[in-house]
Amino acid sequence: MMQQATTPRFDHSIATRFPQLKQQFIEERVNLHNYIVKHPEATFIIEVSDDYMSAHHLKTGDLLIVDRSLKPAHGDIVVVSHHNQLLIRQLVVKELSAWLCTGSITTADLAVKEDGIRILGVVTFSLSSKRG
């Protein structure tokens, strides 16, 4: 069994400055997997392959943590299957209809009730590199 790495967690939050790493600031060690994956048996990770969802701060190369056990709700970012192609969209519910949107005027919204659309899971976290 592979040992999972842990990372120190500080006992307070900070805005833009970073305190010196002193032992008295460390509250506990955190396993990030345990923090971001609430339902391991229903969770998968998928990589973003385009910038269609940039209006939602998702870009090529970002990793998405997707939970299949959650019921999608208005405003959620979801992974959908559309005619056997995987897409990432925001779920928008208005009155009695639901739409899958990118937030871009260049991409058409999809009606959730359209044939061939199946919501596979809700994005709970996104991981993006802040370097390079």
ABEGO torsion letter per residue (X at the ends): XBBBBBBBBBABBBBABBBBBBAAABABBBBAAAAABABAAABBBBBBABAAAAAAGBBBGBBBBBBAABBBBBGBBBBBBBGGBBBBBBBBBBEABBBBBAGBAABBBBBAABBGBBBAEBBABBBBBABX
